[in-house]
Amino acid sequence: MKRPILVSGILLITLLGAAGGYLTGDRIEVPVPTASGAAVPLGTVSPSQPELVRKTPEPNKLPALQPDELDFRTQRFTVQQDFQPPVRLAVRVPVGWQKTTNKEAPGEVKFLDSLRERGARIEAGFRPGLTTTQMRDKLIQGLESSQPYENDLEIIAKTDDTITGPDGRPRVTSTVIYTWIPGKTVRYVLVRWVATAGDSMATVEMSITGLPEDAEALNLIADQVAKSAMPED
């Protein structure tokens, strides 16, 4: 049963995999938060300090991605984290989205739409040890401490859920949804962790990103990935 909790506030990606990708100012990439630099204080500004100002986003004129425009197909790929065995994974992603890999981040695969404005980053094979909820809360803590005030990070919601996987077994998921302004426009990001082994330990991580107007379609993509993701080794 979903237990939505609304909050306001964004992840220390180096602890979860700096190459994982949650935030980015570049539309070609799936979002990636960074852990560099100090967090900007949100308290009272002294006379000697410049006043902190949020970015004013520019509108994105692209038409919203619609759920009924999406068809899905199963993609299979292998990922491998440093010092961990390789993992063969099968997931359902939108038809037409191009798979991209990065030799600097062999533990993840990205699927990008033709405009490179929307994407899905999928990671697996990381060192076990944290539950889906712990991974989610660690991300939120890192984001809130690392993102500058001007980027207008807003955590929209966090949820815990139980879904049914392709093997018919229940699987636990934890999700955080947020918006931010990495460059000139507002970006919508959904990050979800999935426990595929029948317990609560996170084994698959995904981040789905696009425009706020794409929210319904991006949530559908996240649901398809979470329900279908299946390690094959």
Residue, then its C-alpha position, 0 to 999 in steps of 0.5 A: m500500500k502506498r504511503p505518500i509523504l509530502v515534503s519540501g526541500i534535494l543527493l550525495i551522489t558520490l555515496l550512491g554512485a557519482a556516475g549514477g546521474y540524477l541532476t544535470g544542466d545538460r539536456i543530453e544527459v539524464p539528471v545527476p546531483t553532485a557532491s562538490g562544493a558547500a551547501v548554500p545557507l538558507g538563513t538570514v543574509s547579513p548586510s555584507q552578503p548578497e541576497l540569495v535569489r532563485k532562478t527564474p525559469e524560461p518556459n520550455k515550448l515542447p509539447a508534453l509527452q503523453p502516456d498514450e504516445l508510449d509503447f514499450r519493449t524489453q531491453r537486455f543489457t549487462v552492467q558492472q560496478d567496480f569490484q562487483p560481479p556483472v549483472r544481466l538485466a531485462v527492463r521495459v523501456p519506451v520504444g524508440w529511446q536510444k540506449t547509451t553507455n559510458k565506459e566511465a560509468p559501467g554500472e548504468v545504462k541510459f535510454l534517451d528520447s530522440l530530442r534528448e530531453r527525456g531519459a531513463r537511467i538504470e543502475a544495478g549490481f551495486r554493493p548490497g547493504l541498504t534498503t530501498t527506503q534507506m537509499r531514498d532517504k540518503l539521496i534526499q539528505g545529500l540533495e538538500s545539503s548540496q544543491p545551491y539555493e538558486n536551483d530552486l530544488e523542491i522535493i514534491a513527494k516521497t513514497d514507499d510501495t509494494i508492486t508485483g514483479p515479472d516473476g509474480r513475487p511482491r517487490v518493495t519500492s521507494t521513490v522520491i520526486y523533485t523538480w529543480i532548475p539546473g540551467k534555464t528550464v525546470r526539470y522533473v526527476l523521479v528516482r526509484w529503488v527496487a528490491t527484486a530479491g523478495d526482501s527490502m534490499a535495493t538491487v535496482e535504481m532508476s532515475i526518470t527525467g523530463l519536463p514537469e508537463d511530462a509527469e504522467a508519462l514519466n510516472l508510467i515509464a517508472d512503473q514499467v521499469a520497476k515492474s519489469a526489471m529482472p536480473e537474469d544471472 
